[in-house]
């Protein structure tokens, strides 16, 4: 425990002198102020639609829409992603019908746009004899989420968590360059204390940044322990990843390319967050996915509380795996080298 306290003081001093906290808080202030005062609370768009064609409409061939073949796939996709609106074409020509499956949080204008999609398809198909559309609400009708607040979970994943990956890697590279790791090898400190210290410092910095953004945008969410756990688990996991990768390099310039590659991969869930109809189901295995979607359900509930539990469970498993692998890599590649 004494070795951990000593290493914590050293790592905290290094992070402070390296301006890690300054950068994190500065970025959090900029992003928080932009979300709070620059991004509008509401703006109407076309939305993202999941379409089932049970009629065989030629007008949908080649259309830039996400199509499913069965009603089970349609309803499953809507349950999976609460940002999608379902459009189901059923019946038969010359009197086909349309069912709009809405989540319940859409605005009236967005519902009108979804209905207009069906009308446009009928016109392109040349169907003149048709009945009005049927509306089915999949959840309770609630007000649409403020647009500016939807950016907060996105920034949790792209800002605070990814910065944890960068800072942990840079700290290891600095110690290798300055030779301080050689002194640590000769000390009674353990590999676990060395790793835990950096994880705690980096995670603490990330949580401070997240707290600043949250205080500016949604101060009522500050005492949310599940949100804190999501951010802490993801940041700790990615800081372990950053340390494990940085150990294989001697300087920051060589670490830049794997760092950039990791940043791109970690950013991929952003596509699914902003464009739910894009699919990309495999991105759910990227830790930032759980942060973005779990935090959104906590801050802007869409009737899927199980998503938070699933995200927490998965991130806990990722953290435990990363802790074991990261400690083993640090011990084998750094602590035993002469």
N, C-alpha and C positions, 0 to 999 in steps of 0.2 A: 504493500500500500504506500510505503514511503517513496519507493521508486516511481510509482504512478504519480504521486503528488509532485515530485520533483520534475518529472517529464512534462506534466501538465503545465507547470509554471514556465518551463522552457518553450513549449510549443505555443502557449498563449502569447508569450513575448515575441516569438518569431512571427506569429500571425499578425500581431499588432504592428510590428515594425514593417512587415510586408504590405501593410495597408489592406489586408484581407477584409477586416471589419469595415473599414472606410468605404471600400468599393461596394461591398454588399449593401450597406445602409444607404449609400448614395444611389445605387440602382433601385433599391426598394422605394426610396422617396420619389424618384423620377417616375417610376412605373405606377406607384400608388396615386400620385397627383394626376397623372394622365388618365387613369381609370376613373378617378373621382370627379374630375372637372372637364376633361377633354372628350372622352368617349360618351356618346349619348346613351340614355337609358333604354330607348326604344328606337328601332329602325326596322322597317318592314322589308322583307326580301321574299324570294320565291320559295324558300324552304327546301327541304330535302324529302323526296318522296320515294317510297318503296311500292312498287306496282306489281299486281298480279293480273295477268291477262288470261281469263278463263274462257274468252270468246274466240281468240285467234285474230286479233286486229292487226292489219298490215301497217297501220299508222305508227305502231310502236316498234316496228322493225328498224334497228339501227338508231333508235332514239337514245339520247344521252340520259338515260334513266336506269335505275337499278331494278331489274325484273326478277321475280321469283315465279316458280311454276305451280306451287300449291298454296292453299290457304294456310296450312300449318306453317310453311316457311314464312309467309307474310306476317302472321301473328307472332311467330317466334322472333322475327327480325325487329318488330316494333317493341316487343318486350325487352329485347336486348339493348336497343338504343332508343331512349325516350325522345330524341330530337327528330326522329323520322315521323312522317305522316304517311299512312297507308291509303292506296287507291286500288280498289278491287273492281275489275270489270267482269261481270258475270251475266248469265242468261244467254240469249242467242239472238242473232239478227233475224228479223228486222226490229225487235224490241229488246235490245240489251239494257242492262241496268248498271249502276255504279254505286259502290258503297265507299264512303270516306271513313277511314278508321283514324280517329284523332286521339291524341294523348290526353287532352283536357287543358293543357296550359297554353294553347295557341291563341293568338289574338283573333278578333273577328276578321280583320283584313287578311291574315294568313289563311284562315279557313276559306275565305272567298277565293283566294288564289288557287288553293287546292281544288276547289270546285271548278274553277276556270280551266284547270288542266284537263279535267274530264270533258268539258265542253270542246276544248281545242281538239282533243283526240277524235271526238264524234264528228266534228266538222271535217277533219282530214280524212276520216274513214268514209265520209259521205252518208252517215246514218242520219236520217231525218226523223224517224219515228222513235222517240225515246222518252223515258219517264224521268222524273226528278231523281236526284241522288239521295241515297240513304246515308245518314250520319250515325256512326257508332262511336261513343266515347269509351276509351279503354281505361280511363282513370277518372277521378273526380275533377271537376272543372275548377281550375285554379288560375290566378293571374299569370300572364307570361313573365318569365324571368327577366329582370333588367339586363340589357345587353352589356353594359359596362361591367357588371359584376360577374358575368360569365368569363371575363378575361382573368380574373383572380386565380381560379384553379389552373388555368393554362400557364400562368407565370410561376406558380408554385413548382410546376414540373420543369419549366425551361430556365428559370432563373436560380432559385435557391438550391434546387437539387443538383443541377449540372455544375453550379459553382462549387459544390462540395467535392465533386469528382476532380475538378481542376485544382482546388486549393490543396487537397491531400497529396496529389501527385507532385505539385510544386514544392511542398514542404519536404518530401523525401529527396527530391532532386537537390534542393538547397543543402540539406545535411550531407549528402554525398559529395557535393562540390566543396563544401567548407571543411569536410573531414570530421565533423562532429560525431558521425556515426561510429567512427573508430573508437572514440572515447566511450561511447555507450557500450560497445562490445566488451570493453574492459571493466565496466561497472557491474554491480550485482543486479542491475535491472533486467527484467525478463522481456522476451519478445512480446508477450501479451500486453505488458505495460506500455511498451513502445507503440504498439498498434492502437491500443485503447485510448491512449492519450490523444493521438492525432484525430481519431474518430470523434472523440468527445469535443475537442476544440472546434473542428470543422462543423460538426452538427450544431453546436451552440451558435456559431456565427450564422449559419443558414437559418436557424430558428429566429434569431434576432431580425434578420432581413424579412422573413415571412411575417413576423409580428408587426413590423413597421407598415408593410403593405396592408395587412389585415386591419390595422388600426385606422388607416386612412379610408379604406373602402367599406369594411364590414366590422366595426369595432365590437359588435355584439357577439362575434364568433371567436373572440380572443380566448375565452375560457374553455373552448371546446377541446376536451382531452383526446377525442378520437382524431380530430384534425391534427393535433400536435403529434400523435403517434404515427399517423401517416407520413408526415413530413420527416420526423426523426428516423423512422425505419428506412425510408427511401434514401435520405441523405447519408446515413451511416453506411448503407449498402454500397452506394456509389463512391463514397470516399474510400472504402476498402478496395473497390475496383480500381480507382485512380492510383492508390498506393501500389497495388499489385502490378499494374502496367508500368508505372514510372520506375520501378526497381530495375527493369531491363534496359534502361537508358541512362546515359551519363550526363546529359544536359537537356535544357528546356527545348532547344531547337530540334533535337531528335525526337523529343516527346510530343512535339507539336502535331505531327501527322496522325499518330494513333489517338491523340486527344481530339483532333478535329473529326476523325472517323467515329469515335465514340459519341461525340456531341451530335453528329448527324443521326446516328441510330437512336439515341435517347430522345431526339426531337420528333421521330416519326409518329408517335401517338398524337401529336398536334394535328396531323392531317385528319385523322379519324375524329378528333374532338371538334374541328371546325367544319368538316365535311363528312357527316356520319354515313352518307350514302356511298362513300368511297370504299366501304368494306374494310380491308386490311385487318381481318380478325386476328392474325398472328401477332399484331402489335400489343395485344393484351399481355403478352409475356414480358414486355419491356417494363421495368419498374416505374418509369414516369407515367405509364398508362394508369396504374393504380392510383397514383397521386392525383392526376388530373380528374379522373372520373369519380374517384371516391370523395375527393374534396368538393366536387360540384354537387354530389348528392347531399353532402352535409350542409353546404351553403345555400344551394338552390334545389330543395327536394323535388324529385319528380316521381315519387311513389315507388322507389326501388331501394329501400334501406338495406337489403341484403347485399347490394353492391359494395357498401362500406365494409361490411364484415368480411366479404370475399377479398377485397383489396388489402385489408389489414392482415388477414391470414396469409395471403400470398407474399406480401412484403416481409412479414416475419420469417417465412421460410427462406426468402432470398437473403435476408440479413444473416441468418444463422449459417447458411451455406457460404456466403461471402466472408463471414468472420472466420470460419474454419479454413477456407482456401487462402484468404489473405494472410492470416497468421502463419500458415505453413509456407507460403511463398516468401514472406519477409524473413522468416527464420532460415529457410534454405538458401536464399539468394543474397541476403544482406548480412545477417548476423553471423554466419559461419564463414564468410569470406575474409581473407586476411589481406 
